[in-house]
Amino acid sequence: MISRRLLYLDTQRLTAYEWKQGRLQAEGVFEMRAEEYARFGQYLREHAQSHFQLLANVAEEGHEQETIPFLQGADRKALITRKLGQHFLGSPLTLFTSLGYEKDKRKNERLLLSALTNPAHFTPWIEAFQQADAPLAGIYTLPQLSGRLLKKLGKPDERALLLTFQDHSIRESFIVGGQALFSRMAPLFDSSIAGIASRLGAEATKLHQYLVGRRQLGRNETLTVYILAHPQALGAVRHACVDTHALHFEVIDSHLAARRLDLKTLPGDTSSELIFLHLLAASPPTQQYAPETWRHDYRISQLRYGLLALAATAVLGGTLFGAKQIYDAYSLNRQTQELNASETDLNWRYREIAATFPQLGIDKEALRRITDRQNELIKLRRSPQGTLAIVSRALSEMPNINLDALEWGVGDGKQGSAVALKELLSGATKGENEHVTLRGTIRLGPGSTPRQTLATFEHFLDLLRAEREVDVHVVQQPFELESARALRGTDVDMDTATPRQFAVQIVRKAQP
């Protein structure tokens, strides 16, 4: 974790603190002398891995309010930069805060321009930072934190004064909507409790008159004044600061305020810099005064720590992924062992059950071969269903034809109606044609001619040949026709009532 160090700069000295988990530990005090600047540089080199935040409490501080036209992008930035240069004579320690837009048609933007007007006061300390390559996160002021302090303490007044004591002076901040619009330092010559208390009341009255004169307050408007004081000074401050029609005083116990902010190091006197330093560390403002050239080492440090964090995340992710893979491998190994144990148990139970079966006089391998062969024969089994369906359709359309016999077989049809058992067992019938021999008679009744009988027979053959995969061969004609004798239409059979017999062989091609 990146260590945090806070620097408090006043008009005479710079004090360094280490901030860790709500505790402030003083590490050194550096006076404004050449030899002290060198000692401060050595201090920075010793803690070059820390991030430093500088809190300034100086009198050379300016606040101006401006109104600019509604602009965006580079034009707005250029106009604000010019306004800052006009008001603060080119000081690099500047910032601006938007106070919102006016509610009219032009929609002008109201700005608060702030600056530390004596950059020479900061130059020796900044040079020490640059020589030590120490990361300066930013420069902040007490007025920046005043509004945040009241908000953290639950004082949501729209307009208020905040008076605090530090560095033998009183910091007076006029806060509107959580933003300090005006702030100044009043020197204090009597640092006793009574002297501080009386000066607080007097400064509140003077500042109220000044704000009324600037027309930032109405003459009949009552202003709340918050005073941060040590528990031992509460009585004296309340006695010296009496409410009037224009001012309402509320004294805040600095120890209670520190506890509410989770500050573990309580202030030892009425000075409030420890509270502001802790607030800066715990909840820093989004804006600061230092230009980007002064924060170069801080940006480099951010980049370095970002890369380290990214690398640590990658290492952690790889470690977690590796741990998951190891756990998955362990789980699979355990499941494999459980399945092996289950298989062993099932095999043992099978052998126990198989021992109770009656003995067949044949080994298991032979029995397996027989059952496999039976399954193959079942797959090779042929059925005359398709051929018989063709014959059935033809007979249904020819009522004068009577079927006397039907012989079905598989093969070339030369071996009769039966197929040898040896061929069936060997699978020789697979892919061979099936044949059906039909034997029947034609009954047309008395008075029919041979030509009519033959026409009926030919029509029956055409019905059988309707299927493409069927070949029809005539084995026996209804009449024995001689080649030397012609069949005449006037010929009449002497025995026309006798049924005429025929025989037909149907060969159905095997399906691929």
Secondary structure, DSSP 8 states (H G I E B T S, - for coil): ---EEEEEE-SSEEEEEEEETTEEEEEEEEESSHHHHHHHHHHHHHTTTSEEEEEE--S-EEEEEEEE----HHHHHHHHHHHHHHHHTT-S-EEEEEEEE-SSSS--EEEEEEEES-GGGTHHHHHHHHHHT--EEEEEEHHHHHHHHHHHTT---SEEEEEEEETTEEEEEEEETTEEEEEEEEE-S--SHHHHHHHHHHHHHHHHHHHHHTTSS-TT--EEEEEEE-GGGHHHHHHH----SSEEEEEEEHHHHHHHTT-SS--SSSB-HHHHHHHHHHS--S--SS-GGGGHHHHHHHHHHHHHHHHHHHHHHHHHHHHHHHHHHHHHHHHHHHHHHHHHHHHHHHHHHHTTS---SS-HHHHHHHHHHHHHHHHH---THHHHHHHHHHHHH-TTEEEEEEEEEESSSSS-S---HHHHHHTTTTT--EEEEEEEEE---TT--HHHHHHHHHHHHHHHTTSTTEEEEEEE-SS---TTS---TT---TTTTS-EEEEEEEEE----
